[in-house]
């Protein structure tokens, strides 16, 4: 029995020689099972690791959707700054109501402020990418600090003067 214990501890040369000389039929299955046990966990560990690898593959599948890159911002989120054409003051683009994608908000205002974007009336009303945009007069912008705003459904994005 001590020999089997020693063989399980890793001393293969002495236990294999002693048991095979003393009890050949009995010791043959014991070393096989002792050797099979360490061999079996090694393949099971990679098999266990493979399923662990599979769920992270499954997790990124839902995550790589455009949602992370197109995360919707809520009211009060400042998306960035831009310079309206004509030497006007720098503007901070923000979400003032609802939820909007900041990259889209910046793109809408950049497009809206382009001279070749057709605008109507003194408020410069225009529809850009489904957003209905309008600008305040210079006097209103000086008083309120708001240069322009755009609305789409319940979402509103604004371009405010940076003091």
FENTA-V840093 format. One record per backbone hydrogen bond with DSSP energy under -0.5 kcal/mol. NH is the residue of the N-H (numbers start at 1). CO is the residue of the C=O. If there is no record, write none. Layout:
nh=(NH NH)
co=(CO CO)
This chain:
nh=(5 6 7 8 9 10 11 12 15 16 17 18 19 20 21 22 23 27 28 29 30 31 32 33 34 35 36 37 38 39 40 41 42 43 44 45 46 47 48 49 50 51 52 53 54 55 56 57 58 59 60 61 62 63 64 65 68 68 70 71 73 76 77 79 79 80 82 84 84 88 91 92 93 93 94 94 95 96 96 97 100 102 105 106 107 108 109 110 111 112 113 114 117 118 120 124 125 126 128 128 131 132 133 133 134 135 136 141 142 143 144 145 147 147 148 149 150 151 152 155 156 157 158 159 160 160 161 162 163)
co=(1 2 3 4 5 7 6 10 11 12 13 14 15 16 17 18 19 23 24 25 26 27 28 29 30 31 32 33 34 35 36 37 38 39 40 41 42 43 44 45 46 47 48 49 50 51 52 53 54 55 56 57 58 59 60 62 63 65 66 68 100 95 74 77 93 93 91 82 89 84 82 160 80 91 92 158 77 94 156 156 73 71 101 102 103 104 105 106 107 108 109 111 114 116 125 121 120 133 126 131 128 151 126 131 149 123 147 137 138 139 140 141 145 159 159 134 157 132 155 152 97 150 94 148 92 158 145 90 161)
